[in-house]
């Protein structure tokens, strides 16, 4: 990555209206259907399989990179609650074209959001992440969300190595 390719971040406000704060909102549940069928890659450049000790969720993320170390294709298999499934769906929808720096910034933003931040800095196009904001009040669900972004970052790190 060259200096001119640095990830530009947008500051996004976390919603605070009653509809947006519903933990299992219609939008969040709708995202889960996206990951109903696992999609693994036959020849990934990097893969990561993680299991949450807290909730038992498991996530496998496969990445194939292009010549600029950006995600050209993403595969996944998830066995998680609605929150982990929704996080995987969001990752699958937005990861193409992302590099390791971008995925790291997304992971940091999600962690910040779950820790109670009122605004987060996200790479452009990732604003959908805020659908997961209601989980910040349910600490036992944080690992089901974070495991997805941890696995994605691990997979791309392995692919880049």
C-alpha positions in Angstrom: 0.0 0.0 0.0 1.3 3.4 -0.9 1.0 6.5 1.2 -1.7 7.9 -1.1 -3.8 4.8 -0.5 -4.4 5.4 3.2 -7.8 4.5 4.5 -10.1 7.5 4.7 -12.4 7.4 7.8 -15.9 8.8 8.3 -17.2 9.8 11.7 -20.5 8.0 12.2 -22.9 8.7 15.0 -24.3 5.8 16.8 -28.2 5.8 16.6 -30.0 6.5 19.8 -33.7 6.4 18.7 -35.9 3.6 20.1 -36.2 1.7 16.8 -32.5 1.6 16.2 -31.8 0.5 19.8 -33.9 -2.7 19.4 -31.3 -5.5 19.9 -32.9 -7.9 17.4 -34.2 -5.4 15.0 -35.9 -6.4 11.7 -32.8 -5.2 9.8 -30.5 -7.2 12.0 -32.5 -10.4 11.7 -32.8 -9.8 7.9 -29.0 -9.8 7.6 -28.9 -13.3 9.1 -30.5 -14.8 6.0 -27.4 -13.7 4.1 -25.2 -16.2 5.9 -27.7 -19.1 6.0 -25.6 -21.0 3.4 -21.8 -21.2 4.1 -19.6 -20.1 1.3 -16.0 -21.3 1.7 -13.2 -20.7 -0.8 -11.5 -23.6 -2.5 -8.1 -22.0 -2.5 -7.9 -19.1 0.0 -4.7 -17.1 0.5 -5.5 -17.0 4.2 -8.1 -18.5 6.6 -8.9 -18.2 10.2 -11.1 -20.3 12.4 -12.1 -18.9 15.8 -14.3 -20.0 18.6 -15.7 -17.8 21.4 -15.1 -19.3 24.8 -17.9 -17.1 26.2 -20.7 -18.1 23.9 -19.5 -21.0 21.8 -19.9 -19.2 18.5 -17.5 -20.4 15.7 -16.5 -18.4 12.6 -14.3 -19.4 9.7 -13.2 -16.7 7.3 -11.4 -17.3 4.0 -9.8 -14.5 2.0 -8.3 -14.4 -1.5 -6.3 -11.3 -2.3 -5.6 -9.5 -5.5 -2.2 -8.2 -6.5 -2.5 -5.2 -4.2 -3.3 -7.2 -1.1 -7.0 -6.3 -1.2 -9.7 -8.8 -0.7 -10.8 -10.1 -4.1 -13.1 -12.8 -2.6 -14.3 -13.8 0.8 -15.7 -17.1 2.1 -17.2 -17.8 5.5 -18.8 -20.4 7.7 -20.6 -19.2 10.8 -22.3 -21.0 13.7 -23.4 -18.1 15.9 -26.3 -16.2 17.2 -28.2 -13.6 15.3 -25.6 -11.0 16.2 -22.6 -13.0 15.0 -24.5 -14.0 11.9 -25.4 -10.3 11.2 -21.8 -9.2 11.7 -20.7 -11.9 9.2 -23.2 -10.7 6.7 -22.0 -7.1 7.0 -18.4 -8.3 6.6 -19.3 -10.3 3.5 -21.2 -7.4 2.0 -18.4 -4.9 2.4 -15.1 -6.7 2.5 -14.4 -6.9 -1.2 -11.6 -4.4 -2.0 -10.6 -3.9 1.6 -7.0 -4.4 2.7 -5.6 -5.3 6.1 -5.5 -1.6 7.3 -9.2 -1.2 6.4 -10.2 -4.4 8.3 -8.2 -3.3 11.3 -10.0 0.1 11.4 -13.4 -1.6 11.1 -12.5 -4.0 13.9 -11.3 -1.1 16.1 -14.5 0.9 15.3 -16.7 -2.0 16.2 -14.8 -2.5 19.5 -15.2 1.2 20.3 -18.9 1.1 19.5 -19.5 -1.9 21.8 -17.5 -0.1 24.5 -20.0 2.7 24.4 -18.6 5.4 22.0 -21.2 7.8 20.8 -19.4 8.2 17.5 -17.0 5.9 15.6 -14.6 6.4 12.8 -15.3 3.9 10.0 -14.0 3.4 6.5 -16.4 4.7 3.8 -19.2 2.2 3.1 -19.1 0.4 6.4 -21.8 2.5 8.2 -24.2 -0.5 8.3 -22.1 -1.7 11.2 -24.2 0.6 13.5 -27.1 -2.0 13.3 -25.0 -3.9 15.9 -24.9 -0.9 18.3 -27.7 -2.1 20.6 -25.5 -5.0 21.6 -23.2 -2.6 23.5 -25.6 -2.8 26.4 -25.4 -6.7 26.5 -21.7 -7.4 27.2 -22.3 -11.2 26.9 -23.0 -10.7 23.2 -19.8 -8.7 22.4 -17.7 -11.8 21.7 -20.2 -13.1 19.2 -19.7 -9.9 17.2 -16.0 -9.4 17.7 -15.0 -12.9 16.8 -16.1 -12.2 13.2 -13.8 -9.1 12.8 -11.0 -10.9 14.7 -11.2 -13.8 12.3 -11.2 -11.5 9.3 -8.2 -9.7 10.5 -6.4 -12.9 11.2 -7.2 -14.3 7.8 -5.9 -11.3 5.9 -2.8 -11.2 8.1 -2.1 -14.8 7.2 -2.7 -14.1 3.5 -0.3 -11.1 3.6 2.4 -13.1 5.3 
